[in-house]
Amino acid sequence: GSLRVHLDTETPSFETFLAEIDAGEKRSVASGFTWKLHPGKNQLRVRPRNVAGREGIPSWIVLEYANAN
């Protein structure tokens, strides 16, 4: 249960992406990372941040994962 996530942005003076997994705390992530899934509802919310600390508009996805084992 994992997905490879690839992020891109047109944010001027881009610094990093901030991700919230399952409504957790924001943390900096690379433009490509592996998202570990758990059975049930999985939520990923990502937004860009520029060098001035200003955060951009978030993008998000919600997946329902059922472990086939």
Backbone as JSON Lines, residues from 0, in Angstrom:
{"i":0,"aa":"G","n":[0.77,-1.2,0.0],"ca":[0.0,0.0,0.0],"c":[0.82,1.27,0.0]}
{"i":1,"aa":"S","n":[1.3,1.66,-1.18],"ca":[1.99,2.94,-1.31],"c":[1.82,3.49,-2.72]}
{"i":2,"aa":"L","n":[1.94,4.8,-2.84],"ca":[1.87,5.5,-4.13],"c":[3.07,6.39,-4.27]}
{"i":3,"aa":"R","n":[3.58,6.5,-5.47],"ca":[4.65,7.46,-5.75],"c":[3.99,8.76,-6.15]}
{"i":4,"aa":"V","n":[4.25,9.85,-5.45],"ca":[3.66,11.17,-5.69],"c":[4.69,12.05,-6.39]}
{"i":5,"aa":"H","n":[4.28,12.72,-7.45],"ca":[5.14,13.67,-8.17],"c":[4.44,15.03,-8.16]}
{"i":6,"aa":"L","n":[5.12,16.07,-7.69],"ca":[4.55,17.41,-7.55],"c":[5.26,18.39,-8.47]}
{"i":7,"aa":"D","n":[4.52,19.39,-8.93],"ca":[5.08,20.45,-9.77],"c":[4.31,21.73,-9.47]}
{"i":8,"aa":"T","n":[4.95,22.87,-9.68],"ca":[4.3,24.15,-9.41],"c":[4.9,25.24,-10.29]}
{"i":9,"aa":"E","n":[4.16,26.31,-10.47],"ca":[4.62,27.5,-11.18],"c":[4.8,28.66,-10.19]}
{"i":10,"aa":"T","n":[4.95,28.35,-8.92],"ca":[5.05,29.35,-7.86],"c":[6.31,30.2,-8.01]}
{"i":11,"aa":"P","n":[6.16,31.52,-8.12],"ca":[7.35,32.39,-8.17],"c":[8.16,32.28,-6.88]}
{"i":12,"aa":"S","n":[9.47,32.27,-6.98],"ca":[10.38,32.16,-5.83],"c":[10.06,30.96,-4.96]}
{"i":13,"aa":"F","n":[9.73,29.84,-5.6],"ca":[9.37,28.6,-4.9],"c":[10.47,28.16,-3.94]}
{"i":14,"aa":"E","n":[10.05,27.71,-2.74],"ca":[11.0,27.17,-1.77],"c":[10.79,25.69,-1.53]}
{"i":15,"aa":"T","n":[9.54,25.29,-1.2],"ca":[9.27,23.9,-0.84],"c":[7.78,23.58,-1.0]}
{"i":16,"aa":"F","n":[7.46,22.31,-0.94],"ca":[6.07,21.86,-0.84],"c":[5.8,21.49,0.61]}
{"i":17,"aa":"L","n":[4.6,21.82,1.08],"ca":[4.16,21.44,2.42],"c":[3.04,20.43,2.28]}
{"i":18,"aa":"A","n":[3.16,19.3,2.96],"ca":[2.15,18.24,2.87],"c":[1.53,17.99,4.23]}
{"i":19,"aa":"E","n":[0.24,17.69,4.2],"ca":[-0.5,17.24,5.38],"c":[-1.07,15.88,5.02]}
{"i":20,"aa":"I","n":[-0.69,14.86,5.75],"ca":[-1.19,13.52,5.51],"c":[-2.18,13.18,6.61]}
{"i":21,"aa":"D","n":[-3.4,12.8,6.19],"ca":[-4.48,12.47,7.12],"c":[-4.69,13.58,8.15]}
{"i":22,"aa":"A","n":[-4.68,14.83,7.7],"ca":[-4.93,16.01,8.53],"c":[-3.88,16.2,9.62]}
{"i":23,"aa":"G","n":[-2.68,15.65,9.4],"ca":[-1.6,15.83,10.36],"c":[-0.94,17.18,10.17]}
{"i":24,"aa":"E","n":[0.17,17.38,10.85],"ca":[0.92,18.64,10.76],"c":[1.53,18.8,9.39]}
{"i":25,"aa":"K","n":[1.69,20.05,8.96],"ca":[2.36,20.35,7.7],"c":[3.84,20.01,7.84]}
{"i":26,"aa":"R","n":[4.37,19.36,6.81],"ca":[5.8,19.09,6.79],"c":[6.32,19.25,5.38]}
{"i":27,"aa":"S","n":[7.55,19.66,5.26],"ca":[8.17,19.86,3.97],"c":[8.42,18.51,3.3]}
{"i":28,"aa":"V","n":[8.1,18.41,2.0],"ca":[8.33,17.18,1.24],"c":[9.03,17.52,-0.07]}
{"i":29,"aa":"A","n":[9.71,16.54,-0.63],"ca":[10.36,16.69,-1.93],"c":[9.3,16.66,-3.04]}
{"i":30,"aa":"S","n":[9.7,17.04,-4.24],"ca":[8.76,17.04,-5.37],"c":[8.38,15.63,-5.78]}
{"i":31,"aa":"G","n":[9.11,14.63,-5.33],"ca":[8.76,13.24,-5.54],"c":[8.94,12.48,-4.25]}
{"i":32,"aa":"F","n":[7.89,11.82,-3.77],"ca":[7.99,11.05,-2.53],"c":[7.01,9.89,-2.56]}
{"i":33,"aa":"T","n":[7.22,8.93,-1.69],"ca":[6.34,7.77,-1.58],"c":[5.35,8.02,-0.45]}
{"i":34,"aa":"W","n":[4.08,7.86,-0.76],"ca":[3.0,8.04,0.2],"c":[2.56,6.66,0.67]}
{"i":35,"aa":"K","n":[2.79,6.33,1.94],"ca":[2.38,5.04,2.5],"c":[0.89,5.1,2.85]}
{"i":36,"aa":"L","n":[0.14,4.14,2.35],"ca":[-1.3,4.09,2.57],"c":[-1.62,3.14,3.72]}
{"i":37,"aa":"H","n":[-2.75,3.37,4.34],"ca":[-3.27,2.48,5.38],"c":[-4.69,2.1,4.98]}
{"i":38,"aa":"P","n":[-5.2,0.97,5.47],"ca":[-6.58,0.59,5.12],"c":[-7.55,1.68,5.52]}
{"i":39,"aa":"G","n":[-8.51,1.95,4.65],"ca":[-9.51,2.98,4.9],"c":[-9.21,4.25,4.12]}
{"i":40,"aa":"K","n":[-9.7,5.36,4.64],"ca":[-9.59,6.66,3.98],"c":[-8.21,7.27,4.21]}
{"i":41,"aa":"N","n":[-7.53,7.63,3.11],"ca":[-6.21,8.28,3.14],"c":[-6.35,9.65,2.51]}
{"i":42,"aa":"Q","n":[-5.84,10.67,3.18],"ca":[-5.94,12.04,2.68],"c":[-4.55,12.66,2.54]}
{"i":43,"aa":"L","n":[-4.34,13.33,1.4],"ca":[-3.1,14.06,1.16],"c":[-3.46,15.46,0.69]}
{"i":44,"aa":"R","n":[-2.92,16.46,1.36],"ca":[-3.14,17.87,1.01],"c":[-1.76,18.51,0.88]}
{"i":45,"aa":"V","n":[-1.48,19.13,-0.28],"ca":[-0.16,19.7,-0.55],"c":[-0.32,21.13,-1.04]}
{"i":46,"aa":"R","n":[0.58,22.0,-0.6],"ca":[0.59,23.4,-1.07],"c":[2.04,23.84,-1.22]}
{"i":47,"aa":"P","n":[2.3,24.75,-2.17],"ca":[3.65,25.29,-2.31],"c":[3.87,26.42,-1.3]}
{"i":48,"aa":"R","n":[5.13,26.68,-0.99],"ca":[5.51,27.83,-0.17],"c":[6.7,28.51,-0.85]}
{"i":49,"aa":"N","n":[6.66,29.85,-0.89],"ca":[7.77,30.58,-1.51],"c":[8.81,30.98,-0.46]}
{"i":50,"aa":"V","n":[9.9,31.59,-0.92],"ca":[10.99,31.96,-0.01],"c":[10.59,33.01,1.03]}
{"i":51,"aa":"A","n":[9.51,33.74,0.78],"ca":[9.01,34.72,1.74],"c":[8.1,34.08,2.79]}
{"i":52,"aa":"G","n":[7.88,32.76,2.67],"ca":[7.03,32.06,3.64],"c":[5.56,32.08,3.29]}
{"i":53,"aa":"R","n":[5.21,32.62,2.15],"ca":[3.8,32.68,1.75],"c":[3.38,31.34,1.13]}
{"i":54,"aa":"E","n":[2.28,30.8,1.64],"ca":[1.79,29.51,1.16],"c":[0.77,29.71,0.04]}
{"i":55,"aa":"G","n":[0.83,28.81,-0.93],"ca":[-0.07,28.87,-2.07],"c":[-1.35,28.08,-1.83]}
{"i":56,"aa":"I","n":[-2.13,27.97,-2.88],"ca":[-3.41,27.27,-2.84],"c":[-3.16,25.76,-2.75]}
{"i":57,"aa":"P","n":[-3.87,25.07,-1.85],"ca":[-3.64,23.63,-1.69],"c":[-4.31,22.81,-2.79]}
{"i":58,"aa":"S","n":[-3.72,21.67,-3.05],"ca":[-4.32,20.61,-3.88],"c":[-4.46,19.4,-2.97]}
{"i":59,"aa":"W","n":[-5.47,18.57,-3.21],"ca":[-5.66,17.43,-2.33],"c":[-6.27,16.25,-3.07]}
{"i":60,"aa":"I","n":[-6.11,15.1,-2.45],"ca":[-6.7,13.86,-2.95],"c":[-7.1,13.03,-1.74]}
{"i":61,"aa":"V","n":[-8.19,12.29,-1.88],"ca":[-8.65,11.36,-0.86],"c":[-8.82,10.0,-1.54]}
{"i":62,"aa":"L","n":[-8.2,8.99,-0.96],"ca":[-8.25,7.64,-1.5],"c":[-8.82,6.68,-0.45]}
{"i":63,"aa":"E","n":[-9.58,5.72,-0.9],"ca":[-10.05,4.64,-0.04],"c":[-9.21,3.42,-0.39]}
{"i":64,"aa":"Y","n":[-8.44,2.92,0.57],"ca":[-7.54,1.79,0.31],"c":[-8.04,0.57,1.06]}
{"i":65,"aa":"A","n":[-8.16,-0.53,0.31],"ca":[-8.55,-1.81,0.92],"c":[-7.41,-2.79,0.69]}
{"i":66,"aa":"N","n":[-6.8,-3.24,1.77],"ca":[-5.7,-4.19,1.69],"c":[-6.25,-5.54,1.22]}
{"i":67,"aa":"A","n":[-5.7,-6.07,0.11],"ca":[-6.21,-7.29,-0.5],"c":[-5.74,-8.56,0.23]}
{"i":68,"aa":"N","n":[-4.89,-8.43,1.23],"ca":[-4.39,-9.63,1.93],"c":[-5.46,-10.18,2.78]}
